[in-house]
Amino acid sequence: MAGNLHVRNLDDDLIAKLKMRAARHGRSVEAEHREILRQVLASEGGPDFDDLASELRKLTASRKQTPSEVLLRKGRDER
């Protein structure tokens, strides 16, 4: 699915640099803009599961933890 993106309030210097870069690569300014976005976003991988898990452990380290077997036993006893 193709969409449109409008970028407003760019500095004149930035626009000039984008035009020069597009000319060097033989592309239109719009095509260069698309390529820059494509390259940057492709290199930006998603978060690593191990990193997320480590961060979660740090955030919850000071909280009281109830072992799962205790919770399961309690749930069974309440039935």
Helices and strands as residue ranges (DSSP letters): H 12-25, H 29-43, H 49-60, H 68-77
